[in-house]
């Protein structure tokens, strides 16, 4: 069973080998808690410990990549984040979260084509990946394709009506397109 929250992948382990699964899960949970508190260096340490126990947990690599995205806005950290997602994909080529995270990384680096490609791969695997829809919407918006961006944001909101990022994206489109009333209504939904 997998739970998503703020981009992190929460997982429930059901197989235990010599008690290691429990310890691994404790490290992952501590890492998730620390991440949500903004304690990224400490979260990094917890995820690394979990990977020492189980170096084949693709979800932990995804989470560690999220940490590297948060730790710095320089290319070195983004490269480390990218490496973690690629590790996850080597273990599990069907990990849509790794693809959408790569999309986010490439978008931050100004690589719109690569971001688009990764998000489309994520959506092939999981059409309900709201993060991929949102990032793809941003990519369209950056290319001046507001109609396509609006469609992506709307799809994300159909899946999760409380997706603040998609709401903000629509507000931006509405406001910049002179659709002030729609922008105001969308703002009310976000608030």
N, C-alpha and C positions, 0 to 999 in steps of 0.2 A: 504494500500500500504506500502511495506517495502523496505527500501534502505539499502544496506550494504556498509560500508566503514571502512577499517582498523579493521574489526572485530566488530565494533559497529553496532547496529541495529538502523537505523533511521526509525521512524514510523510517519505516518500521521494519525491523529485521525479524524474521521468523525462524531462522535457522541458527542454532548455536553450536559452536565447535569449541570445546574446552573453555567455555566461559568468555571467549574472546569477543563474541558478538555483542555481549552485554557491555563490555568495556568500550568497544568500538562505538556503540550507540551512545554511551555516556559522553564520549569525546565529541561526537557529532552534535548531540543536543547542547552541550556546553558551547561548542563553536557557534551554533545557531543563536543561542541566547546572547552570547558576546557580540556577534555580528549585529543583532537587532538593537543592542545598546550602543553601537558605534565603536566598540572596542575591537578594531580590526586586527591589530597585531596579536592580541590574545586569541581571537578566533582563528587566525592563521595557525597558531601553535596547536590548537585543539584539532583542527582538520588534518594537520600533518601527522599528529599522533594517531588519529583514526586510520590514516593511510598506511602507517607503519604496521598496523594490525591487519588491515585488509587493503592491499594496493590495487584491488580490482573493483572498488566501489566507485562507479562512474559518477554517482550523485555527489560524493564528497569532492571529487575533482571539480565539478561544476561550482560547488559552494566555495572552494578555495579560489577559483577564478573570480568569483564575485568579490572576495576579499581583496584580491589584487587590483580590481577595478576601483575599489573604494580607497585603497592605500595611496594611490598617487595618480595624478593626471598626466604623467610623462609616458613616453613611448615604451620605456623599459618595463613599467608595471603593466601596461597593456599587452606587451609581448608575453609576460608571465601569465597574464589572464588568458591569453589566446592559447598558450601551451597547455594550460590546465583543461581547457575545453577540448583541445585536440586529444589529450590523454583520455578524457571521458568518452570521446567518440571512437577511439581505438578499442576501448572496452565494450562500448555499446553504441554501434552506429545508428541506432534508432532513438537516441536521446535528444528529443526535440528541445529540451531546455539548453543543452550545450549549443545547439545551432542558433537558438534565439539569443543566447549570450554572446556568441561570436558576432551575430548581427549587431548587437549593441556596441561591442568593442570596435567593429569596423566603422560603425556610424560615428563613434567618438573620434576615430582617427581620420574621418573625412573620406572614407572609402565606401561611397554610396553603392556602387555596383556590387561589391562583396557583401555589404550589409543586406542588400536586397536578396542576393542569392542564398545567404544563410537563413534568412527569415522564410523564404519560400520553401527551403528544405524542411525547416521546422514545421511549417504548415502542412506539408505533404504528409508528415508523420502524425501530426496532431492539429487538425483544422481549428481546434479551440484554444490554441496557444495565444492568449491575449497579448502577451509580451511581444511575440513576433508580429502580431497584427499592428500593435502600437508602433513598433520600430519601423515596420514597413510603411505605415502612415507617415511617419517622420521623414522617411527617405523620399516618398512621393512629394511631400511638402517642400523639401529641400530642392527638388527638381522642378518646382513650380506647378506640380500636378495636384492642385487642391481638390479636384473632384475625386481622384483616386484615393487621396489621403483621407478625405471625408468618409469614403466607403470603408476603409480599413478601420478607422476609429469607430464608426457605427457598428461594424461587425464585432469589434472588441466589446462594445457596450451591450450588444445583444447577449453575449456570453456572460459578461459580468457588468451589470448596470452600475456598479460602484467603482469602476475602474477610473480613478482620478486622472491618470495620464491621458486616457482617451478623451475624457471630458475636456481637459485642458486643450488638447489638440483641436477638438471641435470648436471650442470657444475662440481659439486663435483663427481658425478658418472663417468662422462666422463674422468675427469682429473685423478682420482684414478685408473681408468681402462685402462689408457694408451691411451685414445682416445683424445689426445691433440687438434687435429684439430677441432673436434666436440665441445670440451670445449671452444675453442677460438671463434667459430661461435656463440655459445650460449651467451658468454660474450658480443659479439657485439649487440645481441638482447636486453640484459639487459641494456646496456649503451645506 
